[in-house]
Amino acid sequence: MGAETGHGISKLLVAAAIVYPVFAAVLLGATGLFAFHLDPANAARGVGSLGSLAMVSPSCSQAMMEPAGRVSEGESACGVTLGSRRLSIDCRGLATLPAEIKAISFDSSGNQTQEPATVSAGGCRLQASMQGVESGLRSTALEPKDLVVIADFTPGSSAATVFMDARCATDACLSLALWNDGTFAIAHYGTGDSKFSNIATGNAALRRGQANRLLLYLRGQTVVAYLNGKRLATTTTSKALSEGLVALTIRNEDSSQAAAFEVQRLYIFQGK
């Protein structure tokens, strides 16, 4: 659920070497619940094909695209329409994580670590103490193929990559990565693939020490991503991706200090 690549603007010009661990799913009896774990044997390492370079698009000034902006069923902004609500979490008012979300953490080899998200007045705190360690939140239920994922979070000062994943199942996943150098990549992985392939790349600078809103909209083969009201990309996936997990994670890229993020809100809506 993470990715590795070379640093610098060269990522936008050449295919990047990436690593995206893939989830494995196990059906638990007849309850309809799935347990997911990282499967290092299926980690895809290699050079992903470069998709169309995302051009700078007009900003969307509507509140739904900005941190803390109101979201509700049926709301529409800048071509994105919210259907029925699947998940709504305001981490700042929680004593513990609800059953609909699970804290996850693992090292660069895919081994689970003891750094799950914690809840505080500032939000759900994601902390990764060492380089290569990932910490995050994921849904505990499979979410629909057509959906909108919205996350408000405040990055710390240390180097960390942010990942928003959707449609993640045993043999498929779509991932949006926000790199520490101010660039992004959207990549997908489908049945029969040995690695993820980029379908869009471009610039996407996070607001360090301030709240950010990341929005990912999936409907059919269409993929749209916004960061703080700026449209990062509108692209398409050729992969036959269906329902799956949704997750938001960070990965520590700094060998000298821990990485920490505060997640204020996480929403999942059916996409329309």
Contacts in CASP RR format, 6 or more apart in sequence:
PFRMAT RR
TARGET T0000
AUTHOR 0000-0000-0000
METHOD contacts of the structure
MODEL  1
MGAETGHGISKLLVAAAIVYPVFAAVLLGATGLFAFHLDPANAARGVGSL
GSLAMVSPSCSQAMMEPAGRVSEGESACGVTLGSRRLSIDCRGLATLPAE
IKAISFDSSGNQTQEPATVSAGGCRLQASMQGVESGLRSTALEPKDLVVI
ADFTPGSSAATVFMDARCATDACLSLALWNDGTFAIAHYGTGDSKFSNIA
TGNAALRRGQANRLLLYLRGQTVVAYLNGKRLATTTTSKALSEGLVALTI
RNEDSSQAAAFEVQRLYIFQGK
1 20 0 8 1.000
1 21 0 8 1.000
1 23 0 8 1.000
1 38 0 8 1.000
1 134 0 8 1.000
1 163 0 8 1.000
1 165 0 8 1.000
1 168 0 8 1.000
1 173 0 8 1.000
1 175 0 8 1.000
1 247 0 8 1.000
1 249 0 8 1.000
2 19 0 8 1.000
2 20 0 8 1.000
2 21 0 8 1.000
2 134 0 8 1.000
2 161 0 8 1.000
2 163 0 8 1.000
2 175 0 8 1.000
2 177 0 8 1.000
2 249 0 8 1.000
2 251 0 8 1.000
3 18 0 8 1.000
3 19 0 8 1.000
3 20 0 8 1.000
3 161 0 8 1.000
3 163 0 8 1.000
3 175 0 8 1.000
3 177 0 8 1.000
3 185 0 8 1.000
3 187 0 8 1.000
3 196 0 8 1.000
4 17 0 8 1.000
4 18 0 8 1.000
4 19 0 8 1.000
5 11 0 8 1.000
5 16 0 8 1.000
5 17 0 8 1.000
5 18 0 8 1.000
5 179 0 8 1.000
5 185 0 8 1.000
6 16 0 8 1.000
6 17 0 8 1.000
7 179 0 8 1.000
7 180 0 8 1.000
7 181 0 8 1.000
8 181 0 8 1.000
8 183 0 8 1.000
9 181 0 8 1.000
9 183 0 8 1.000
11 179 0 8 1.000
11 181 0 8 1.000
11 183 0 8 1.000
11 185 0 8 1.000
11 201 0 8 1.000
12 53 0 8 1.000
12 183 0 8 1.000
12 201 0 8 1.000
12 202 0 8 1.000
12 203 0 8 1.000
14 50 0 8 1.000
15 47 0 8 1.000
15 48 0 8 1.000
15 49 0 8 1.000
15 50 0 8 1.000
15 198 0 8 1.000
16 47 0 8 1.000
16 48 0 8 1.000
16 50 0 8 1.000
16 185 0 8 1.000
16 198 0 8 1.000
16 201 0 8 1.000
17 45 0 8 1.000
17 46 0 8 1.000
17 47 0 8 1.000
17 48 0 8 1.000
18 44 0 8 1.000
18 45 0 8 1.000
18 46 0 8 1.000
18 47 0 8 1.000
18 48 0 8 1.000
18 185 0 8 1.000
18 187 0 8 1.000
18 195 0 8 1.000
18 196 0 8 1.000
18 198 0 8 1.000
19 43 0 8 1.000
19 44 0 8 1.000
19 45 0 8 1.000
19 46 0 8 1.000
20 43 0 8 1.000
20 44 0 8 1.000
20 173 0 8 1.000
20 175 0 8 1.000
20 187 0 8 1.000
20 189 0 8 1.000
20 195 0 8 1.000
20 196 0 8 1.000
21 38 0 8 1.000
21 39 0 8 1.000
21 40 0 8 1.000
21 42 0 8 1.000
21 43 0 8 1.000
21 106 0 8 1.000
21 110 0 8 1.000
22 39 0 8 1.000
22 42 0 8 1.000
22 43 0 8 1.000
22 44 0 8 1.000
22 168 0 8 1.000
22 170 0 8 1.000
22 171 0 8 1.000
22 173 0 8 1.000
22 189 0 8 1.000
23 36 0 8 1.000
23 37 0 8 1.000
23 38 0 8 1.000
23 39 0 8 1.000
23 168 0 8 1.000
23 169 0 8 1.000
23 170 0 8 1.000
23 173 0 8 1.000
23 245 0 8 1.000
24 36 0 8 1.000
24 37 0 8 1.000
24 38 0 8 1.000
24 39 0 8 1.000
24 42 0 8 1.000
24 170 0 8 1.000
25 34 0 8 1.000
25 35 0 8 1.000
25 36 0 8 1.000
25 169 0 8 1.000
25 170 0 8 1.000
26 34 0 8 1.000
26 35 0 8 1.000
26 36 0 8 1.000
26 37 0 8 1.000
27 34 0 8 1.000
28 34 0 8 1.000
28 35 0 8 1.000
33 140 0 8 1.000
33 141 0 8 1.000
34 141 0 8 1.000
34 142 0 8 1.000
36 138 0 8 1.000
36 245 0 8 1.000
37 112 0 8 1.000
38 106 0 8 1.000
38 110 0 8 1.000
38 112 0 8 1.000
40 109 0 8 1.000
40 110 0 8 1.000
42 171 0 8 1.000
43 110 0 8 1.000
44 189 0 8 1.000
44 193 0 8 1.000
44 194 0 8 1.000
44 195 0 8 1.000
44 196 0 8 1.000
45 195 0 8 1.000
46 194 0 8 1.000
46 195 0 8 1.000
47 195 0 8 1.000
48 187 0 8 1.000
48 195 0 8 1.000
48 196 0 8 1.000
48 197 0 8 1.000
48 198 0 8 1.000
49 197 0 8 1.000
49 198 0 8 1.000
50 198 0 8 1.000
50 201 0 8 1.000
51 197 0 8 1.000
51 198 0 8 1.000
51 199 0 8 1.000
51 200 0 8 1.000
51 201 0 8 1.000
51 235 0 8 1.000
52 199 0 8 1.000
52 200 0 8 1.000
52 235 0 8 1.000
53 200 0 8 1.000
53 201 0 8 1.000
53 202 0 8 1.000
54 184 0 8 1.000
54 200 0 8 1.000
54 201 0 8 1.000
54 202 0 8 1.000
54 232 0 8 1.000
54 233 0 8 1.000
54 235 0 8 1.000
56 203 0 8 1.000
56 230 0 8 1.000
57 230 0 8 1.000
57 231 0 8 1.000
57 232 0 8 1.000
57 234 0 8 1.000
58 231 0 8 1.000
59 229 0 8 1.000
59 230 0 8 1.000
59 231 0 8 1.000
60 77 0 8 1.000
60 78 0 8 1.000
60 226 0 8 1.000
60 229 0 8 1.000
60 230 0 8 1.000
60 231 0 8 1.000
61 229 0 8 1.000
62 77 0 8 1.000
62 78 0 8 1.000
63 69 0 8 1.000
63 70 0 8 1.000
63 77 0 8 1.000
64 70 0 8 1.000
64 71 0 8 1.000
64 75 0 8 1.000
64 77 0 8 1.000
64 78 0 8 1.000
64 80 0 8 1.000
64 82 0 8 1.000
64 215 0 8 1.000
65 77 0 8 1.000
65 78 0 8 1.000
65 213 0 8 1.000
65 215 0 8 1.000
65 226 0 8 1.000
65 228 0 8 1.000
65 229 0 8 1.000
66 213 0 8 1.000
66 228 0 8 1.000
66 229 0 8 1.000
67 152 0 8 1.000
67 211 0 8 1.000
67 212 0 8 1.000
67 213 0 8 1.000
67 228 0 8 1.000
67 264 0 8 1.000
68 152 0 8 1.000
68 211 0 8 1.000
68 213 0 8 1.000
68 264 0 8 1.000
68 265 0 8 1.000
69 213 0 8 1.000
71 82 0 8 1.000
71 150 0 8 1.000
71 267 0 8 1.000
71 269 0 8 1.000
72 82 0 8 1.000
72 85 0 8 1.000
73 82 0 8 1.000
73 83 0 8 1.000
73 84 0 8 1.000
73 85 0 8 1.000
73 269 0 8 1.000
74 81 0 8 1.000
74 82 0 8 1.000
74 83 0 8 1.000
74 272 0 8 1.000
75 81 0 8 1.000
75 82 0 8 1.000
76 82 0 8 1.000
78 226 0 8 1.000
78 229 0 8 1.000
78 231 0 8 1.000
79 224 0 8 1.000
80 148 0 8 1.000
80 215 0 8 1.000
80 217 0 8 1.000
80 224 0 8 1.000
80 226 0 8 1.000
81 271 0 8 1.000
81 272 0 8 1.000
82 148 0 8 1.000
82 269 0 8 1.000
82 270 0 8 1.000
82 271 0 8 1.000
82 272 0 8 1.000
83 148 0 8 1.000
83 269 0 8 1.000
83 270 0 8 1.000
83 271 0 8 1.000
83 272 0 8 1.000
84 269 0 8 1.000
84 270 0 8 1.000
85 267 0 8 1.000
85 268 0 8 1.000
85 269 0 8 1.000
85 270 0 8 1.000
86 143 0 8 1.000
86 144 0 8 1.000
86 147 0 8 1.000
86 268 0 8 1.000
86 269 0 8 1.000
86 270 0 8 1.000
87 100 0 8 1.000
87 101 0 8 1.000
87 139 0 8 1.000
87 143 0 8 1.000
87 246 0 8 1.000
87 266 0 8 1.000
87 267 0 8 1.000
87 268 0 8 1.000
88 267 0 8 1.000
89 98 0 8 1.000
89 100 0 8 1.000
89 101 0 8 1.000
89 124 0 8 1.000
89 265 0 8 1.000
89 266 0 8 1.000
89 267 0 8 1.000
90 264 0 8 1.000
90 265 0 8 1.000
91 119 0 8 1.000
91 122 0 8 1.000
91 123 0 8 1.000
91 124 0 8 1.000
91 262 0 8 1.000
91 263 0 8 1.000
91 264 0 8 1.000
91 265 0 8 1.000
91 266 0 8 1.000
92 121 0 8 1.000
92 122 0 8 1.000
92 123 0 8 1.000
92 264 0 8 1.000
93 119 0 8 1.000
93 121 0 8 1.000
93 123 0 8 1.000
94 119 0 8 1.000
94 123 0 8 1.000
94 124 0 8 1.000
95 119 0 8 1.000
96 119 0 8 1.000
97 103 0 8 1.000
97 117 0 8 1.000
97 119 0 8 1.000
97 124 0 8 1.000
97 137 0 8 1.000
99 140 0 8 1.000
100 139 0 8 1.000
100 140 0 8 1.000
100 141 0 8 1.000
101 137 0 8 1.000
101 138 0 8 1.000
101 139 0 8 1.000
101 140 0 8 1.000
101 266 0 8 1.000
102 137 0 8 1.000
102 138 0 8 1.000
102 139 0 8 1.000
102 140 0 8 1.000
103 116 0 8 1.000
103 117 0 8 1.000
103 124 0 8 1.000
103 135 0 8 1.000
103 136 0 8 1.000
103 137 0 8 1.000
104 112 0 8 1.000
104 116 0 8 1.000
104 134 0 8 1.000
104 135 0 8 1.000
104 136 0 8 1.000
104 137 0 8 1.000
104 138 0 8 1.000
104 247 0 8 1.000
104 249 0 8 1.000
105 112 0 8 1.000
105 113 0 8 1.000
105 114 0 8 1.000
105 115 0 8 1.000
105 116 0 8 1.000
105 117 0 8 1.000
105 128 0 8 1.000
105 133 0 8 1.000
105 134 0 8 1.000
105 135 0 8 1.000
105 136 0 8 1.000
106 112 0 8 1.000
106 113 0 8 1.000
106 133 0 8 1.000
106 134 0 8 1.000
107 113 0 8 1.000
107 130 0 8 1.000
107 132 0 8 1.000
107 133 0 8 1.000
107 134 0 8 1.000
108 132 0 8 1.000
108 133 0 8 1.000
113 133 0 8 1.000
115 127 0 8 1.000
115 128 0 8 1.000
115 129 0 8 1.000
115 133 0 8 1.000
115 135 0 8 1.000
116 135 0 8 1.000
116 136 0 8 1.000
117 124 0 8 1.000
117 125 0 8 1.000
117 126 0 8 1.000
117 127 0 8 1.000
117 135 0 8 1.000
117 136 0 8 1.000
117 137 0 8 1.000
117 263 0 8 1.000
118 124 0 8 1.000
118 125 0 8 1.000
118 127 0 8 1.000
119 125 0 8 1.000
120 262 0 8 1.000
122 262 0 8 1.000
122 264 0 8 1.000
123 262 0 8 1.000
123 263 0 8 1.000
123 264 0 8 1.000
124 137 0 8 1.000
124 262 0 8 1.000
124 263 0 8 1.000
124 266 0 8 1.000
125 260 0 8 1.000
125 261 0 8 1.000
125 262 0 8 1.000
125 263 0 8 1.000
126 135 0 8 1.000
126 136 0 8 1.000
126 137 0 8 1.000
126 249 0 8 1.000
126 250 0 8 1.000
126 260 0 8 1.000
126 261 0 8 1.000
126 262 0 8 1.000
126 263 0 8 1.000
127 135 0 8 1.000
127 258 0 8 1.000
127 259 0 8 1.000
127 260 0 8 1.000
128 134 0 8 1.000
128 135 0 8 1.000
128 160 0 8 1.000
128 250 0 8 1.000
128 251 0 8 1.000
128 252 0 8 1.000
128 258 0 8 1.000
128 259 0 8 1.000
128 260 0 8 1.000
129 252 0 8 1.000
129 258 0 8 1.000
130 252 0 8 1.000
130 255 0 8 1.000
130 258 0 8 1.000
131 252 0 8 1.000
131 253 0 8 1.000
131 254 0 8 1.000
131 255 0 8 1.000
132 251 0 8 1.000
132 252 0 8 1.000
132 253 0 8 1.000
133 251 0 8 1.000
133 252 0 8 1.000
134 163 0 8 1.000
134 249 0 8 1.000
134 250 0 8 1.000
134 251 0 8 1.000
134 252 0 8 1.000
135 249 0 8 1.000
135 250 0 8 1.000
136 247 0 8 1.000
136 248 0 8 1.000
136 249 0 8 1.000
136 250 0 8 1.000
137 247 0 8 1.000
137 248 0 8 1.000
137 249 0 8 1.000
137 263 0 8 1.000
137 266 0 8 1.000
138 165 0 8 1.000
138 245 0 8 1.000
138 246 0 8 1.000
138 247 0 8 1.000
138 248 0 8 1.000
138 249 0 8 1.000
139 245 0 8 1.000
139 246 0 8 1.000
139 247 0 8 1.000
139 268 0 8 1.000
142 169 0 8 1.000
142 243 0 8 1.000
142 244 0 8 1.000
142 245 0 8 1.000
143 166 0 8 1.000
143 167 0 8 1.000
143 243 0 8 1.000
143 244 0 8 1.000
143 245 0 8 1.000
143 246 0 8 1.000
143 268 0 8 1.000
144 243 0 8 1.000
144 270 0 8 1.000
144 271 0 8 1.000
145 167 0 8 1.000
145 218 0 8 1.000
145 220 0 8 1.000
145 241 0 8 1.000
145 242 0 8 1.000
145 243 0 8 1.000
146 218 0 8 1.000
146 219 0 8 1.000
146 220 0 8 1.000
146 270 0 8 1.000
146 271 0 8 1.000
146 272 0 8 1.000
147 166 0 8 1.000
147 217 0 8 1.000
147 218 0 8 1.000
147 246 0 8 1.000
147 268 0 8 1.000
147 269 0 8 1.000
147 270 0 8 1.000
147 271 0 8 1.000
148 215 0 8 1.000
148 216 0 8 1.000
148 217 0 8 1.000
148 218 0 8 1.000
148 267 0 8 1.000
148 268 0 8 1.000
148 269 0 8 1.000
148 270 0 8 1.000
148 271 0 8 1.000
149 164 0 8 1.000
149 166 0 8 1.000
149 215 0 8 1.000
149 216 0 8 1.000
149 246 0 8 1.000
149 248 0 8 1.000
149 266 0 8 1.000
149 267 0 8 1.000
149 268 0 8 1.000
150 213 0 8 1.000
150 214 0 8 1.000
150 215 0 8 1.000
150 265 0 8 1.000
150 266 0 8 1.000
150 267 0 8 1.000
150 268 0 8 1.000
150 269 0 8 1.000
151 164 0 8 1.000
151 213 0 8 1.000
151 214 0 8 1.000
151 215 0 8 1.000
151 248 0 8 1.000
151 263 0 8 1.000
151 265 0 8 1.000
151 266 0 8 1.000
151 267 0 8 1.000
152 211 0 8 1.000
152 212 0 8 1.000
152 213 0 8 1.000
152 263 0 8 1.000
152 264 0 8 1.000
152 265 0 8 1.000
152 266 0 8 1.000
153 162 0 8 1.000
153 211 0 8 1.000
153 212 0 8 1.000
153 214 0 8 1.000
153 248 0 8 1.000
153 261 0 8 1.000
153 262 0 8 1.000
153 263 0 8 1.000
153 264 0 8 1.000
154 209 0 8 1.000
154 210 0 8 1.000
154 211 0 8 1.000
154 212 0 8 1.000
154 261 0 8 1.000
154 262 0 8 1.000
154 264 0 8 1.000
155 162 0 8 1.000
155 206 0 8 1.000
155 207 0 8 1.000
155 208 0 8 1.000
155 209 0 8 1.000
155 212 0 8 1.000
155 261 0 8 1.000
156 208 0 8 1.000
156 209 0 8 1.000
156 259 0 8 1.000
156 260 0 8 1.000
156 261 0 8 1.000
156 262 0 8 1.000
157 208 0 8 1.000
157 209 0 8 1.000
158 252 0 8 1.000
158 254 0 8 1.000
158 257 0 8 1.000
158 258 0 8 1.000
158 259 0 8 1.000
158 260 0 8 1.000
159 180 0 8 1.000
159 252 0 8 1.000
159 253 0 8 1.000
159 254 0 8 1.000
159 259 0 8 1.000
160 180 0 8 1.000
160 250 0 8 1.000
160 251 0 8 1.000
160 252 0 8 1.000
160 253 0 8 1.000
160 254 0 8 1.000
160 259 0 8 1.000
160 261 0 8 1.000
161 177 0 8 1.000
161 178 0 8 1.000
161 179 0 8 1.000
161 180 0 8 1.000
161 250 0 8 1.000
161 251 0 8 1.000
161 253 0 8 1.000
162 177 0 8 1.000
162 178 0 8 1.000
162 206 0 8 1.000
162 214 0 8 1.000
162 248 0 8 1.000
162 249 0 8 1.000
162 250 0 8 1.000
162 261 0 8 1.000
163 175 0 8 1.000
163 176 0 8 1.000
163 177 0 8 1.000
163 178 0 8 1.000
163 247 0 8 1.000
163 248 0 8 1.000
163 249 0 8 1.000
163 250 0 8 1.000
163 251 0 8 1.000
164 175 0 8 1.000
164 176 0 8 1.000
164 214 0 8 1.000
164 216 0 8 1.000
164 247 0 8 1.000
164 248 0 8 1.000
165 173 0 8 1.000
165 174 0 8 1.000
165 175 0 8 1.000
165 176 0 8 1.000
165 245 0 8 1.000
165 246 0 8 1.000
165 247 0 8 1.000
165 248 0 8 1.000
165 249 0 8 1.000
166 173 0 8 1.000
166 174 0 8 1.000
166 216 0 8 1.000
166 218 0 8 1.000
166 244 0 8 1.000
166 245 0 8 1.000
166 246 0 8 1.000
167 173 0 8 1.000
167 174 0 8 1.000
167 218 0 8 1.000
167 241 0 8 1.000
167 242 0 8 1.000
167 243 0 8 1.000
167 244 0 8 1.000
168 174 0 8 1.000
168 175 0 8 1.000
168 244 0 8 1.000
168 245 0 8 1.000
168 246 0 8 1.000
168 247 0 8 1.000
169 242 0 8 1.000
169 243 0 8 1.000
169 244 0 8 1.000
169 245 0 8 1.000
171 190 0 8 1.000
171 191 0 8 1.000
171 192 0 8 1.000
172 188 0 8 1.000
172 189 0 8 1.000
172 190 0 8 1.000
172 191 0 8 1.000
172 239 0 8 1.000
172 240 0 8 1.000
172 241 0 8 1.000
172 242 0 8 1.000
173 188 0 8 1.000
173 189 0 8 1.000
173 190 0 8 1.000
173 196 0 8 1.000
173 241 0 8 1.000
174 186 0 8 1.000
174 187 0 8 1.000
174 188 0 8 1.000
174 189 0 8 1.000
174 218 0 8 1.000
174 223 0 8 1.000
174 237 0 8 1.000
174 239 0 8 1.000
174 241 0 8 1.000
175 186 0 8 1.000
175 187 0 8 1.000
175 188 0 8 1.000
175 189 0 8 1.000
175 196 0 8 1.000
176 184 0 8 1.000
176 185 0 8 1.000
176 186 0 8 1.000
176 214 0 8 1.000
176 216 0 8 1.000
176 225 0 8 1.000
177 184 0 8 1.000
177 185 0 8 1.000
177 186 0 8 1.000
177 187 0 8 1.000
178 184 0 8 1.000
178 204 0 8 1.000
178 206 0 8 1.000
178 214 0 8 1.000
178 227 0 8 1.000
179 185 0 8 1.000
180 253 0 8 1.000
182 203 0 8 1.000
182 204 0 8 1.000
182 205 0 8 1.000
182 206 0 8 1.000
183 201 0 8 1.000
183 202 0 8 1.000
183 203 0 8 1.000
183 204 0 8 1.000
184 200 0 8 1.000
184 201 0 8 1.000
184 202 0 8 1.000
184 203 0 8 1.000
184 204 0 8 1.000
184 225 0 8 1.000
184 227 0 8 1.000
184 232 0 8 1.000
184 233 0 8 1.000
185 198 0 8 1.000
185 200 0 8 1.000
185 201 0 8 1.000
185 202 0 8 1.000
186 198 0 8 1.000
186 199 0 8 1.000
186 200 0 8 1.000
186 201 0 8 1.000
186 223 0 8 1.000
186 225 0 8 1.000
186 232 0 8 1.000
186 233 0 8 1.000
186 235 0 8 1.000
187 196 0 8 1.000
187 197 0 8 1.000
187 198 0 8 1.000
187 199 0 8 1.000
188 196 0 8 1.000
188 197 0 8 1.000
188 199 0 8 1.000
188 237 0 8 1.000
188 239 0 8 1.000
188 241 0 8 1.000
189 195 0 8 1.000
189 196 0 8 1.000
189 197 0 8 1.000
189 239 0 8 1.000
190 239 0 8 1.000
190 240 0 8 1.000
190 241 0 8 1.000
191 239 0 8 1.000
191 240 0 8 1.000
193 239 0 8 1.000
199 223 0 8 1.000
199 235 0 8 1.000
199 236 0 8 1.000
199 237 0 8 1.000
200 223 0 8 1.000
200 225 0 8 1.000
200 232 0 8 1.000
200 233 0 8 1.000
200 235 0 8 1.000
202 232 0 8 1.000
202 233 0 8 1.000
204 227 0 8 1.000
204 230 0 8 1.000
204 232 0 8 1.000
206 212 0 8 1.000
206 227 0 8 1.000
207 228 0 8 1.000
211 264 0 8 1.000
212 227 0 8 1.000
212 228 0 8 1.000
213 226 0 8 1.000
213 227 0 8 1.000
213 228 0 8 1.000
213 229 0 8 1.000
214 225 0 8 1.000
214 226 0 8 1.000
214 227 0 8 1.000
215 225 0 8 1.000
215 226 0 8 1.000
215 227 0 8 1.000
216 223 0 8 1.000
216 224 0 8 1.000
216 225 0 8 1.000
217 223 0 8 1.000
217 224 0 8 1.000
217 225 0 8 1.000
217 226 0 8 1.000
217 271 0 8 1.000
218 271 0 8 1.000
219 271 0 8 1.000
219 272 0 8 1.000
221 236 0 8 1.000
221 237 0 8 1.000
221 238 0 8 1.000
222 234 0 8 1.000
222 235 0 8 1.000
222 236 0 8 1.000
223 233 0 8 1.000
223 234 0 8 1.000
223 235 0 8 1.000
223 236 0 8 1.000
223 237 0 8 1.000
224 231 0 8 1.000
224 233 0 8 1.000
224 234 0 8 1.000
224 235 0 8 1.000
225 231 0 8 1.000
225 232 0 8 1.000
225 233 0 8 1.000
226 232 0 8 1.000
246 268 0 8 1.000
248 263 0 8 1.000
248 266 0 8 1.000
250 259 0 8 1.000
250 261 0 8 1.000
251 259 0 8 1.000
252 258 0 8 1.000
252 259 0 8 1.000
253 259 0 8 1.000
END
